[in-house]
Amino acid sequence: MQRKSGITSLITSILLLLIIALILGELLERYGVPAVVGEILAGVILGPAILNYIQPSAIFSSISEISLFFIILYIGIEATTDTFRAGFGKSIILTMTSFIVPVLVMIYISFDFLGLNLTESIVLSIAIGVPSISIISVLLKDNGILKMNAGNLILASVILSDIIALAVTSISLDPKKIYIELPGIVIFLLFVVIIDRSIRKNSDRVMGFFDRIHAMERGEKIIFGAIIVGALFVSLLFELIGVTYVLGAFFAGILISDVVLGEDLNGKLKRTLSRLNDSFFIPIFFSIAGLEATIPGGGYVKILVVLVLLSAGIGGALNYLASKRMIMQIKPRMTMGILGSRGAIGIIVASLALYQPGISAPGRSISSSLYSVAIFGILILSIAFASLVRKEDVVNASDSET
């Protein structure tokens, strides 16, 4: 009976988290606020921060990791290598203005003036300062910018920022492994490029192979299962070289495209993963992330205010100026609003540090209080910058790409 009670308790907790996350996410989206804000708030409300009805646990951490794998795999599939080819040079400039420069300033201020150690400074600054592809791709799509030159440029910049954020976080959590992790990431990036080129050169053969499997009875199940197993294998390889499995799932997703599966099958895969993510994995992941958050108090409020102002002020100003010079299809205010959006990647960075052994707390690289600072910083920036994104700021929608 005790076992049955425990299962009921878990199912009840997941049910409550999911219902409230979906409702709050939908309500906030109607007012132009990213759904992720409502999903995180669901966990904050039900968790120790407010009602204290649901407690964080190892089981929730495991569910969160499984959810994260599917979220990141889908993000990788959406972020194909084609995106990188569109204005790669300009995307580096946007990566500097939207992420690298503001985060470097935030790390310096955190370490020298806010009393944080180097690991805490790096993790917290990246978590609050990194643009998130999960939210930005939705904003680009909803505002009709995704297939425009401006959309490709912004998306390439965000993908680059997110890769750097995850890689630097992984290295900062265990600096001793830098000599293994850094070469490992570089080698795998080269491997991805080589494999991608090989697939494109032999695209007819590759698609023909998958078409033959797809034509078999239960062929779709075989293909989808093979993709998930392959992505898990790549994630395992990354873990073996000491890098977070998140990057492995991301790179595995990048290799999957129309060129590999064909337009029809790739569309089915995206739709399947999208429905699973939107209806379960994304709301449950972010609501569980909210469970760990507490209301910041004392000196943590100062840290929150300073880092949010630095990220918004420096990043916003630089993005505005860069957009004015490089992007003609949308107004600079809109670029600033899109690139200022925060979400999945920042939460992932903070979550990885929270459960990574370190000096801030037993078994953790950052304390629960600093994790909460990251969560509320992401929420504040998401709400503030989302208000700047307006459809009327698309000034040249005719110049689009296929």
Residue pairs with C-beta under 8 A, 6 or more apart in sequence:
10 59
13 54
13 60
14 63
14 284
16 46
16 53
16 54
17 42
17 43
17 46
17 54
17 283
17 284
17 287
17 288
17 291
18 280
18 283
18 284
18 287
20 42
20 45
20 46
20 287
21 38
21 39
21 42
21 43
21 283
21 284
21 286
21 287
22 39
22 279
22 283
23 38
24 38
24 39
24 41
24 42
25 35
25 36
25 37
25 38
25 39
25 42
25 283
26 35
26 38
27 38
28 34
28 35
28 37
28 38
29 35
29 38
32 386
32 387
32 389
33 382
33 383
33 386
34 135
34 138
34 139
34 341
34 343
34 382
34 386
35 282
35 283
36 134
36 135
36 282
36 286
36 343
36 344
36 347
36 382
37 379
37 382
37 383
39 282
39 283
39 286
39 287
39 290
40 286
40 287
40 289
40 290
40 293
40 347
40 375
40 378
40 379
41 290
41 379
42 283
42 286
42 287
42 290
43 54
43 286
43 287
43 288
43 289
43 290
43 291
43 292
43 293
44 50
44 290
44 291
44 293
44 375
45 51
45 290
46 53
46 54
46 287
46 290
46 291
47 53
47 54
47 55
47 56
47 290
47 291
47 292
47 293
48 55
48 56
48 291
48 294
49 290
49 293
49 294
49 295
49 372
50 295
54 291
55 291
56 288
56 291
56 292
60 288
60 291
61 288
61 355
63 284
63 288
64 284
64 285
64 288
64 289
64 351
66 281
67 280
67 281
67 282
67 284
67 285
67 288
68 246
68 285
68 348
68 351
69 231
69 232
69 235
69 245
69 246
69 249
70 273
70 276
70 277
70 281
71 134
71 277
71 281
71 282
71 285
71 344
72 246
72 249
72 250
72 253
72 348
73 228
73 231
73 249
73 250
73 252
73 253
73 273
74 253
74 270
74 273
74 274
74 277
75 133
75 134
75 137
75 250
75 253
75 344
76 249
76 250
76 251
76 252
76 253
76 254
76 256
77 253
77 254
77 256
77 257
77 266
77 269
77 270
77 273
78 133
78 137
78 253
78 270
79 133
79 137
79 155
79 159
79 250
79 253
79 254
80 254
80 257
81 192
81 193
81 196
81 254
81 257
82 257
83 152
83 155
83 156
83 159
84 91
84 156
84 159
84 160
86 149
86 152
86 153
86 156
86 401
87 149
87 152
87 153
87 156
88 156
90 153
90 326
91 153
91 156
91 157
91 160
92 157
92 160
93 322
93 326
94 153
94 154
94 157
94 319
94 322
94 326
94 339
95 157
95 160
95 161
95 164
96 318
97 315
97 318
97 319
97 321
97 322
98 131
98 157
98 158
98 161
98 315
98 318
98 319
98 339
98 340
99 129
99 130
99 131
99 161
99 164
99 165
99 315
100 161
100 164
101 314
101 315
101 318
102 129
102 310
102 311
102 314
102 315
102 318
103 125
103 126
103 129
103 130
103 311
105 310
105 314
106 121
106 124
106 125
106 128
106 129
106 307
106 310
106 311
107 121
107 122
107 125
109 306
109 307
109 310
110 116
110 120
110 121
110 124
110 125
110 303
110 307
111 117
111 118
111 121
114 121
114 302
114 303
114 306
115 299
116 124
116 303
116 370
117 359
117 360
118 172
119 172
119 173
119 353
119 358
119 359
119 360
119 365
119 366
120 360
120 365
120 366
120 370
122 168
122 169
122 172
123 169
123 172
123 173
123 349
123 350
123 353
123 365
123 366
123 370
123 374
124 303
124 307
124 350
124 366
124 370
124 373
124 374
125 307
126 165
126 168
126 169
126 346
126 349
127 346
127 347
127 349
127 350
127 353
127 374
127 377
127 378
128 307
128 308
128 311
128 342
128 346
128 373
128 374
128 377
128 378
128 381
129 307
129 311
129 315
129 346
130 161
130 162
130 165
130 342
130 345
130 346
130 349
131 157
131 158
131 161
131 162
131 339
131 340
131 341
131 342
131 345
132 158
132 162
132 341
132 342
132 343
132 344
132 345
132 346
133 155
133 158
133 159
133 162
133 344
133 345
134 282
134 343
134 344
134 345
135 341
135 342
135 343
135 344
135 382
136 154
136 155
136 158
136 338
136 339
136 341
137 146
137 155
137 158
139 145
139 337
139 338
139 341
139 386
139 389
140 146
140 151
140 154
140 155
140 338
143 334
143 389
143 391
143 394
144 391
144 394
144 397
145 151
145 154
145 329
145 330
145 338
145 394
146 155
147 400
147 401
147 402
148 329
148 330
148 397
148 399
148 400
148 401
149 329
149 399
149 400
149 401
150 327
150 328
150 329
150 330
150 335
152 401
153 326
153 327
154 327
154 335
154 338
154 339
157 339
158 339
162 250
162 345
163 247
163 250
165 345
165 349
166 244
166 246
166 247
166 250
166 345
166 348
166 349
167 181
167 182
167 185
167 243
167 247
169 244
169 349
169 352
169 353
170 181
170 242
170 243
170 244
170 247
170 352
171 177
171 178
171 181
171 182
173 352
173 353
173 356
173 358
173 365
174 181
174 242
174 356
177 242
180 241
180 242
181 241
181 242
181 243
184 238
184 241
184 242
184 243
185 243
185 247
188 237
188 238
188 251
189 251
192 251
192 254
192 255
195 255
196 254
196 255
199 206
199 255
199 259
199 260
200 259
203 259
203 260
206 259
206 260
207 259
207 260
207 261
207 262
210 223
210 260
210 261
210 262
210 265
211 262
211 265
213 219
213 222
213 223
214 220
214 223
214 265
216 222
220 265
220 268
223 261
223 265
223 269
224 269
224 272
227 256
227 269
230 252
231 248
231 249
231 252
231 253
234 248
234 249
234 251
234 252
235 245
235 246
235 248
235 249
235 252
236 245
236 248
237 248
238 244
238 245
238 247
238 248
238 251
239 245
239 248
244 352
246 348
246 352
256 266
256 269
257 266
258 266
260 266
261 269
282 344
285 344
285 347
286 344
286 347
289 347
289 350
289 351
289 375
290 375
292 351
292 354
292 368
292 371
292 372
292 375
293 371
293 372
293 375
293 376
294 368
294 369
294 372
295 372
296 303
296 304
296 369
296 372
296 373
296 376
300 369
300 370
300 372
300 373
303 370
303 373
304 373
304 376
304 377
304 380
307 373
307 377
308 377
308 380
308 381
311 377
311 381
312 340
312 381
312 384
312 385
315 339
315 340
316 336
316 340
316 385
319 332
319 335
319 336
319 339
319 340
320 332
320 333
320 335
320 336
321 332
322 335
323 330
323 331
323 332
323 335
323 336
324 332
327 335
328 395
328 396
329 394
329 395
329 396
329 397
329 399
330 393
330 394
330 395
330 396
331 393
331 395
333 388
333 393
334 388
334 389
334 390
334 393
334 394
336 385
336 388
337 385
337 386
337 387
337 388
337 389
338 385
338 389
340 381
340 384
340 385
340 388
341 381
341 382
341 385
341 386
341 389
342 377
342 378
342 381
342 382
342 385
343 378
343 382
346 374
346 377
346 378
347 374
347 375
347 378
349 374
350 366
350 371
350 374
350 375
350 378
351 371
353 364
353 365
353 366
353 371
354 364
354 365
354 366
354 368
354 371
355 363
355 364
356 364
356 365
357 363
357 364
357 365
358 364
358 365
358 366
359 365
360 366
360 367
360 370
361 367
361 368
366 374
